[in-house]
């Protein structure tokens, strides 16, 4: 009986290193297939010595593939296990391998964005930015180091997990642990996005609601300020105590100021929920973007935004 072929750790690490460039040759037809095939080359060379078998394996891994680049690691781990079994004579055909890839990439894609883009990266970025704002160079260095340590560790250990578990991991695709992780990560991601809506979405309604003349002393009397540097100093001193409302003799209140007093960020939240409703109604995202662009231009021209 021939010796069983076993992928070495060196080869698996080579696959993991190449997998970092999954989107290096992204295309509109098959998306990440080029980067995926490039990642599999070291394993293909070790598993198949016949050049014809290597060519078939390369063709097999040039099929359509697309998911989050980090959570793709367990998919490639399971694929390595299947290719290893096939090289050892197991009855695994091209359809089975492609089916597992396609079956896993969808659920995992829903985990990657909320966990990495909407949770881990913003938290690390906020930590680094807070240190940087204090004048410390540790801020950007800390963000760079922590992000890459987390990213590289996740790629390697989840690939190894997929490789060791093999095809049995696909049993979770219909629910189970993977389904719970997907649901929990999605909820967490939506919570983070909801908290950032007020910062990311900016709307200002400019219609004037009221104009009230202010009493003397409640505003800066620009005509009676001393000349030169003394006048500037006096104006800054008064502004520090009166605030923006003291710049003019008439207190102007806009619609946006009233809304902010009611619920800060109310308009931004309403607009976000409206866009979510449109997406639920199958309205094209491109149409929504163009509509918002047109609304902004018209609002500016008509003077209500």
Secondary structure, DSSP 8 states (H G I E B T S, - for coil): --------HHHHHHHHHHHTTTTTT-BTTTBTHHHHHHHHHHHHHHH--SHHHHHHHHHHTTS-B---TTTHHHHHHHHHHHHHHHHTT----HHHHHHHHHHHHHHHHHHHIIIIIIIIHHHHHHHHHHHHHTT-THHHHHHHHHHHHHHHHHHHHHHHHHHHHGGGGGGGGGSHHHHHHHHHHHHHHHHHHHHHHHHH-------EEEEEE--TTSS--GGGS-SHHHHHHHHHHHHHHH-GGGGSSEEEEEHHHHHHHHSTTHHHHHHHHHHHHHHHTT--HHHHHHHHHHHHHHHHHHT--
